Amino acid sequence: MSQGRKGVINYRCPNCLFRDIDFDLLYDKEADQFYCRRCNWEGAEQDILFMYAAYKRKYKDMLKRYTVEDILVKDEE
């Protein structure tokens, strides 16, 4: 989730993002970890991407329109 096409990637805190709060992560070069000043979450880039994938699964069908027939067919299965 970068802010632009060039430059450093600006990640959002995945813990805050699940609570619908948009807060940037800071990077600690010595520990090679990202951390959030709001909720005290910390982790590596791989942890962030794993949690982003879970967030995307949560909202994967957000723009899909379901009809009554779709719901009834799903209930019958």
Solvent accessible surface area in square Angstrom, and as a share of the most:
residue,aa,sasa,rsa
1,M,93,0.41
2,S,61,0.39
3,Q,108,0.48
4,G,44,0.42
5,R,244,0.89
6,K,190,0.80
7,G,71,0.68
8,V,144,0.83
9,I,83,0.42
10,N,44,0.23
11,Y,11,0.04
12,R,39,0.14
13,C,0,0.00
14,P,1,0.01
15,N,56,0.29
16,C,0,0.00
17,L,20,0.10
18,F,67,0.28
19,R,124,0.45
20,D,110,0.57
21,I,50,0.25
22,D,97,0.51
23,F,75,0.31
24,D,60,0.31
25,L,12,0.06
26,L,67,0.33
27,Y,98,0.37
28,D,52,0.27
29,K,171,0.73
30,E,170,0.76
31,A,57,0.44
32,D,93,0.48
33,Q,62,0.28
34,F,31,0.13
35,Y,77,0.29
36,C,2,0.01
37,R,175,0.64
38,R,123,0.45
39,C,33,0.20
40,N,128,0.66
41,W,38,0.13
42,E,111,0.50
43,G,4,0.04
44,A,40,0.31
45,E,78,0.35
46,Q,144,0.64
47,D,67,0.35
48,I,0,0.00
49,L,91,0.45
50,F,145,0.61
51,M,49,0.22
52,Y,9,0.03
53,A,42,0.33
54,A,29,0.23
55,Y,41,0.16
56,K,129,0.55
57,R,148,0.54
58,K,109,0.46
59,Y,77,0.29
60,K,151,0.64
61,D,61,0.32
62,M,131,0.59
63,L,168,0.83
64,K,111,0.47
65,R,205,0.75
66,Y,106,0.40
67,T,58,0.34
68,V,101,0.58
69,E,116,0.52
70,D,62,0.32
71,I,91,0.46
72,L,97,0.48
73,V,86,0.50
74,K,149,0.63
75,D,106,0.55
76,E,147,0.66
77,E,167,0.75
